[in-house]
Amino acid sequence: MSTNHELHYTPNNITVLGVKEVLEFSEREIILSLEHSGLRVSGKELKLIEADMEKGVLKASGTLSSLNYGGGAKESLVKKLFK
C-alpha cells in the first residue's frame, strides 16, 4: 500500500484510499488510521459499503459535514474515550 491517500466525495458517496485501519464507525462519524495521520469523517446517516484493509479502501455512503486530519487517529480515539 502506498504512503499517500486519496479521498473522493460525491453527494452521498465517500471513498478513501490508503486506509490502514478503521478505528471507529457510526452513523455520525468514521475514524480512520492513515499511514502518517488520522482522519475523522463526520456526517449524517453514514453507512459502510466496503472496507478492504488489504487494498486500503473504505467506501461509505451518507452526507459529509466535515473532515479533520490530525496527529494520529489512535490518539484522538483514546482522548475521546476518556473524556
Beta strands, then each sheet from edge to edge (+ up, - down):
strand 1: 6-10
strand 2: 13-17
strand 3: 19-25
strand 4: 29-34
strand 5: 38-52
strand 6: 57-70
sheet 1: 1+ 2- 6+ 5- 4+ 3-
end
